[in-house]
Amino acid sequence: MTSTLARFTQLITLFALTFGASTMKADTVTDKALFDFQAATHLPAWEEVNDDVMGGVSTSHFEMLTNDCAVFSGTVRLENNGGFASVRSAPVREDLTGFTAFFLRVRGDGCRYKFSVRTGAGFDTPLYQCSFTTKPGEWEEHRLAFSDFVPTFRGRVLNDVPPLNPAKVNSVGFLISDKQAGPFRLEIGCIKASPPMKP
């Protein structure tokens, strides 16, 4: 009887320790930094892609301010059926399984931007986009749920492709379009993957 009770007590203790450890592990999941421009000491490889690929004349630049932020800036022009400017990172090839959103810290100019994600390596692969609007001169934090990203191709929404797969993130970027003609400037502090929000 005594040995049976002792064995039962051991099992209960083991269960409690195991459950507690797994709960602690789940509760301590934090954001995963993809790009932290405030801590970076060099400019990662980012590429500007503007409407000149289709005859437009919009321009953009991506530069690093020392230990402060990255800046995506330029001028959107509508001539020659243009109207967009964008920048994308070099391949990051991140498996973001277990995360549910992107977290951005940015300071904008009042324009509406799109955060973009590619899950394929080629330029002609679908581009998943999610919009956010900035407040002029204010640092803001935006949480963009993976489920809110819309698959597009050359500005056209795709209805026959699967949702964004966080396990296959290949590159990320920013885009300004929607006929927002004129100069623009978006300062970027960091880009992170965010875990599910606690209830």
C-alpha positions in Angstrom: 0.0 0.0 0.0 2.8 2.4 1.0 4.8 1.6 -2.2 1.7 2.1 -4.3 1.0 5.5 -2.7 4.7 6.5 -3.1 4.6 5.5 -6.8 1.4 7.5 -7.3 2.9 10.6 -5.6 6.0 10.3 -7.9 3.8 10.2 -11.0 1.8 13.3 -9.9 5.1 15.1 -9.2 6.5 14.2 -12.6 3.3 15.3 -14.3 3.4 18.6 -12.5 7.0 19.3 -13.4 6.5 18.3 -17.0 3.3 20.4 -17.4 4.9 23.4 -15.6 8.0 23.2 -17.9 5.9 23.1 -21.1 3.7 26.0 -19.9 6.7 28.1 -19.0 8.2 27.4 -22.4 5.0 28.5 -24.2 4.7 31.6 -22.1 8.3 32.7 -22.7 8.0 32.7 -26.5 8.9 36.2 -27.7 9.2 38.2 -30.9 11.8 37.0 -33.4 13.9 39.8 -34.9 14.2 39.6 -38.7 15.8 43.0 -39.1 16.8 45.3 -36.2 18.0 48.5 -37.9 18.5 50.2 -34.6 21.2 47.8 -33.6 22.6 47.1 -37.1 26.1 48.3 -37.9 25.9 47.8 -41.7 23.3 48.0 -44.4 21.8 44.6 -45.3 21.3 43.9 -49.0 18.0 45.4 -50.0 16.9 46.1 -53.6 14.7 48.9 -54.9 12.1 47.8 -57.5 10.1 50.7 -59.0 7.6 51.3 -61.8 10.5 51.9 -64.2 10.3 48.1 -64.8 7.1 48.9 -66.8 8.0 52.3 -68.2 7.2 54.5 -65.1 9.5 57.2 -63.6 9.0 56.8 -59.9 12.2 56.6 -57.8 13.2 55.2 -54.4 16.2 54.8 -52.1 16.9 52.6 -49.2 19.6 53.8 -46.8 20.8 53.2 -43.2 21.1 55.9 -40.6 23.9 55.0 -38.2 22.5 52.9 -35.3 19.1 54.5 -35.7 16.9 53.2 -38.5 16.6 52.4 -42.1 14.9 54.8 -44.5 12.8 54.0 -47.5 12.2 57.2 -49.4 11.7 58.6 -52.9 9.0 60.1 -55.2 6.0 58.4 -56.7 5.0 59.7 -60.1 2.0 58.7 -62.3 3.5 59.4 -65.7 3.6 56.5 -68.2 1.0 54.5 -66.3 3.4 54.3 -63.3 2.6 54.9 -59.7 4.6 52.6 -57.4 7.9 52.3 -55.6 9.1 49.4 -53.5 12.1 47.8 -51.8 12.7 44.2 -50.8 15.2 42.4 -48.7 17.7 39.8 -49.9 16.5 36.2 -49.3 16.0 35.6 -45.5 14.5 32.1 -45.9 12.8 32.1 -42.5 10.6 29.4 -41.0 8.1 31.4 -38.9 6.0 28.4 -37.9 4.4 29.1 -34.5 4.3 32.9 -35.1 1.1 34.6 -36.3 2.0 38.2 -37.3 4.7 40.6 -38.3 5.6 43.4 -35.9 6.8 46.7 -37.4 8.2 49.8 -35.7 8.1 52.7 -38.2 7.8 56.4 -38.5 6.0 57.6 -41.6 4.6 60.7 -43.3 0.9 60.0 -43.3 1.0 57.8 -46.4 -0.4 54.3 -46.7 2.2 51.6 -47.2 2.1 47.9 -47.8 4.3 45.4 -46.1 5.1 42.6 -48.6 6.2 39.0 -48.3 7.4 36.5 -50.9 7.4 32.8 -50.2 9.1 31.9 -53.5 12.5 32.8 -54.9 11.6 34.1 -58.3 10.4 37.7 -59.0 7.3 36.3 -60.7 6.1 34.5 -57.6 3.0 35.8 -55.7 3.5 38.8 -53.5 1.6 38.8 -50.2 0.7 42.2 -49.0 -0.9 43.9 -46.0 -1.5 47.7 -45.8 -0.9 50.0 -42.9 -1.3 53.8 -42.6 1.2 56.0 -40.9 0.9 59.2 -38.8 3.2 62.1 -39.9 6.3 62.2 -37.8 5.2 59.7 -35.1 6.9 56.4 -34.2 4.3 53.7 -34.4 4.0 49.9 -33.9 2.0 47.9 -36.3 1.0 44.2 -35.8 0.1 42.7 -39.2 -1.5 39.2 -38.8 -0.4 36.6 -41.3 -4.1 35.9 -42.0 -4.6 39.5 -43.3 -2.0 39.2 -46.1 -3.5 39.1 -49.6 -1.8 37.3 -52.4 -1.2 39.5 -55.5 0.7 39.5 -58.8 1.6 42.8 -60.4 -1.0 44.6 -58.4 -3.8 42.1 -59.2 -5.4 40.1 -56.3 -5.0 36.3 -56.8 -7.9 34.0 -55.8 -6.4 30.7 -56.8 -3.4 30.5 -54.5 -3.1 29.4 -50.9 -2.8 31.8 -47.9 0.6 33.1 -46.7 2.7 30.1 -45.5 4.8 31.4 -42.5 7.1 28.4 -42.9 8.3 29.6 -46.3 9.1 33.3 -45.9 11.8 34.1 -48.5 11.9 37.9 -48.4 10.1 40.9 -47.1 9.7 44.5 -48.2 7.7 47.7 -48.4 5.7 49.3 -51.2 3.9 52.5 -51.8 1.2 52.7 -54.5 -2.5 53.5 -54.9 -1.8 56.7 -56.9 -0.2 58.4 -53.9 1.9 60.8 -56.1 4.6 62.9 -54.5 7.6 62.5 -52.2 7.5 59.8 -49.4 9.6 58.8 -46.5 9.3 55.8 -44.2 11.7 55.2 -41.3 12.0 51.6 -40.1 13.3 50.7 -36.7 12.7 46.9 -36.8 10.8 44.1 -38.4 10.0 41.1 -36.2 7.8 38.0 -36.2 5.3 38.0 -33.4 3.8 35.0 -31.5 0.1 34.6 -30.8 -1.3 37.3 -28.5 -2.1 36.1 -25.0 -5.9 36.1 -24.1 
